[in-house]
Structure formats: C-alpha cells, structure tokens
C-alpha cells in the first residue's frame, strides 16, 4: 500500500493558554497526516466551462489550468480517485455518472415531496410568491448557460475518472472504493464547494476526513469584497474551522515523496 505524508493546517477556535482568549489571538494550527493513496479521493466541484459571472470564470479558468490540472494529473498517476461533481444536470452528460447511480436516479420516480414547509413556500409561489427574489434582468442568459455548460474539457473526465450527481452517489462510491479522505477543489468557495450535497459540509456530516486545496478554489466576490478577495479568504477560513486545508504545491510535493 502506497502512503504519503502531508502537513495540513486548520483554523483554531481558541487562543494559546498564555494569551487572552480574544479573536485577535486566533491563529492556524497544523496536523501531520499519513494517507494511504487508495483511501484518498479528489473531488472536483462544479468546474464548469461556462459561467454568467465573467470575472469568476476568468479567475476560475486560470486556477483550474495552473493549479487544479497538475493535481488531477498527479492523482491519476498515483492511483488516487478523481471524482467530478459538476451538479446533477451536468453529471448526466457523461457516461461515468451511471456507475454509482441508483435505479430511481437512472429512471426517475420514487421519493415524495416533504409535507412541510408548504410546497408553495418552498417554491415561492401562490400565497408565498411575494417572498421570491426579483428575477434578474439577465435571467434568460443565465438559464441558457446552465443548459449548455459542461466540465472544463482539459480536466476530463477521463474514462477511469468518476462522475457523481449527488452526495448520496458520492457516498456510495466512497464506500465501495474504500475512500475516507476527500480533498476538495473547484468552485465557488462560498457556495457550491461548501453547500452542495456532495460539498464539504455534507460530507463532513457523513464523517469523512476532508481537506480543501485552498489555492484551487475561489469565491464569487461582491463589490464590497472584490479588492481583497475577502469572500474567498473568509470561505477558506470558515471551512478550516471543521476541515483542514493545504496548497496544491504541498499536496504535489507530498505525492512525489509517497512511499510504497
């Protein structure tokens, strides 16, 4: 069994005992992990080739080419599972997605809608229509991109990669493959990487050991955060409170030193 040693960082929730327990004293901590490659998976979240936010697509594309792609190539070479999680609609563009799909996912049907909250509230229709957000002026353009986007072609998926549409499917894949350590890359750091049902929070809740490749992601910023990439930085810190993080170079260097 091949293993590699990796030092990861996390965000501490308390200060050193010698310092007042005040937020200005909160810093990062480090952990040393020894990881069997066969127990590791790389999860690529929503690495789309199209996006309505031009700046996010430009930044994400550069990150994907310069940072994510070398990690993907190294994982394939090391025998680490490369798992594409591009959202349900996009996943179904690739034949690999069927491998860990259930019959109801393949053929539809099954599962009833929850009876609470009311369906009209969940859909913001009928008596609850006034609670729906106003439709953006660019709605039709965004919908067209959603209908036609796929995965950035230079990332794959290759035939031996995996593609999942849901968190349940990712969980079945990991159970069957014996994967317990998940490394995350992809977009956006403040939305899908965290909140998808195959994202960081959901898989942490399932008990997986998780690290974020922190230079392999970026958030969708706002006019108030753009100058310092503050949403990206805060999203990474937020995930480091429960998970860990590492840079792509640290990950690659660790794989280079893997022991058989």
N, C-alpha and C positions, 0 to 999 in steps of 0.2 A: 504494500500500500504506500503510495506517494504522499508525503506531507510537506507542508511549508509553514514557516514561522512568520508571523505578522504582528506588528505593534499597531494597535488601533487607539483612537482617542474617543473620549466621551465627555459630556458636559456634567460637571459636578453640581450637585444641588445645595451643598453646604460649603462653608469656608474651612480652612485649616483650623484646628482647635486653638492655635496660638493667635488667631485673628478674630476680631468681632464678626459675628455671623451677619454680615451685611452684603448686599448684592455686588458692591464694587470689589469684593474679595473672591467672588466665584470664578473659578478657572477650570481648565480642562484637566482631566486625568488620563492615564494611559493603562492599557491592558496588553498582555502578551498572549497571543493565541497560537496554538499549533493546530493546523487544519488538515485533515485528510482530504485530498482533492476530490475523491469520489463522494464526499459528503457535502460538497460545495456547489452552489448554483449561482449563476449570474442572471439577474432579472433586468431586462431592458424595458422600461415603462414608456409607452406612448412615444416612441421615436419616429414621429410622423414626418413624411416628406412634404407636407403642406400644412400651413397654419395661417389663420387670419391676421395674427399679430406679426407684422413683417420683421420688426426688430428681434422678437423672440425666436423666429425661425432662423434668422441670420446668425444669432448668437448660438442657438442650439445646434445648427448645422456645423458650425466651426468646432464646437465642443465634441460633437459626435465624430467628426473626422480626425481631430487631433488627439482626443483623449479616450473616447469610448471604443473606437475601432481597434486600436492596439490592444486594449484589454480583451475585446471579443476574440481577436486572433490568438492571443496568448492562452485564453481559456480553452479554445478549441484544440490547440496543440497539447495542452496539459490534460485533456480529457475532462475538463470541468463543463457541466451542462450549461449551455447558452439558451436562455429561455426568453422568448419575445412575448411581451404582454402589451399589445397595441390597441386595446379596447375590443369589445365583442365584435363590432361591425368589421373592423379591420382584420382581426384574427381570422375571420372566416374566409378571407381572401386566399389563405394559404392552406394547403392540404395537411400540414403538420398538426393543425389545431384539433383534428378529429381524434388524435391518439388517446387523449385522456378525457374526451367528452363523454357524457352520459347520453343515454338514448333520448331523454327529453330535450337535451341541448341540441342533439343532432336532428331530431324530428319534430320538436315543438311539443306543446301541450304540457300538462302537469303543473301543479302548483297553483294555489288560489291566491287572489289578492288579499292583503290584510284587511280586516274589517274596521281598523282604527289606526290612525285618523281617517275620517271620511274620505272616500275616493275623490270627491270634488275638491277637498282641501289639498290632498296630495297632488292633484292635477291643476290646482288653482283655476278651477272652472266653476260655473254655476254660481251659487251663493258666495263663493270664495274667490271669484275672478278678480276682485279689486286688490287682492293680495299678490297677484302676479307682477313680476317686474316688467316695466315697459319694454316692448320689443325694440331692439337696437335697429337703427336705420340700415345697417349692413347685414341684417339677418339673412337675407337670401344668399348673399355672397358667402357667408359663413356656412350655411347649410350645404351649399354646393361643394365647398372644400371638404366638409365632413363626409359627403357621399363619395368623394373621389380620391381621398388621401389613402396612402398606404405607409409602409415602413421605408425609411431611407434605404435605398437599394444597396448601398455599399455595406450595410450592416447585415444583410441577408433577408430572410433566414436561409441558411444552407440546409441541405437535406437532413443532416444529423442534428440540427438545432430543434428545439421545441417551440411551439406556439400555444399560448393559452388565451382563453377569452374571459375567464372568471377566476376569482380567488379559489373557489372550490376545485376547479380544474388544476390550478397550480398546486394545491394541497395534495390532490390525488397523484400528480406527477412526482412530487417530492417524496411522498410515502412509498411509491413504487420504486423510485430510483435510490432511496435511502439518503436523500438530501435533507440536512438540518441547518446548514449555514447558507444564508442568502445575502448576496452582495447586490446592491441596487444602483442602477444608473438610469438616466432618462429624464423625462420632462412631464410636467413642470414641477419644480421642487416644492412649491407651495400648494399644489392642487393634486394632480394625479399620482405623483410619486408617494405622497402621504395617504391620500384618501380613497383611491380605487380599492375595490375589494381584493385585489391582488397587490395592494400597496403596502407600505411599511407598517402602518398601524394595524391593519387587519391581520397581517402575517405575524406581527409581534403578539397579537392577542391569541393566535393559534399556538404560540410557544416557540417559534423559530428564533434562532440566533441571527441577528441582522446587522450588517454594516453598510453604510452609504459610501459610495465613491464620490466624495464631496466636490471634486473638480469635474465630475462627469454629469453635472446637472446644472440647471439654472431656473430661477422662478420667472413667472410673468410679473414684471415690475409695474409700478404706478408712477404717475408724475411726481408724487411725494417721496418716492424711494429710488428713482432711477439713477440719481447721481452717485449713490454709494452702493447700488445693488443690495439695498437693505433687506428686501424680502427674501432674496437668495440667502443672505447671511443668516437672517433670523430663522428661516426654514431649516437650514442645516443645524443650527444650534438647537432648535426645537426637537429635531429627530435624535440628536445626540443625547438628549435627556433620558431616552429609553433605549436607544440603539447605540451604535458606535459609528465611527467614520474613519476613512483612510483616503489618501490620494491615489490616483491611478499609478503614479510612478512607484509609490511604496508597494502597491499590490503587485505590479510587474516585477519589481526587484525581488520580492518575496518568492514569486513563482520561479524566477531564474535560479533561486537557491533551493528549490524543492529537493527533498531527499527521498530516495526510493527505498 
